[in-house]
Amino acid sequence: MPLSPQAPTPLSPSLHLLVMELAEGEDLEDRLEPGALSFEADQEYSARISR
């Protein structure tokens, strides 16, 4: 019998999910190859990731 998804309640265990997105573009590894990011670039990437 398959399990049906249920929202966690105070009496049930927590439900943990991992959601990922495949985005086209330059890999972070490739971007860091020439050297460390500038402070401005670091702030820009951080702002994009937090949205």
C-alpha positions, -999 to 999 in steps of 0.1 A, spaced: 0 0 0 16 33 -11 20 60 15 0 92 10 17 125 16 6 143 47 15 177 61 34 174 94 14 180 126 26 186 161 23 149 168 40 136 136 77 138 125 89 167 105 89 165 67 122 174 50 125 182 13 154 191 -9 145 211 -41 170 218 -68 170 236 -101 191 230 -132 201 264 -146 220 270 -177 251 292 -176 286 293 -163 296 269 -135 309 285 -103 340 263 -106 347 278 -141 339 313 -128 364 309 -99 392 294 -120 409 328 -128 409 338 -92 387 350 -63 356 370 -69 358 407 -63 338 421 -33 312 436 -57 308 403 -77 305 384 -44 277 408 -32 259 405 -66 260 366 -65 249 366 -29 219 388 -37 209 367 -67 211 334 -46 190 349 -18 161 357 -40 
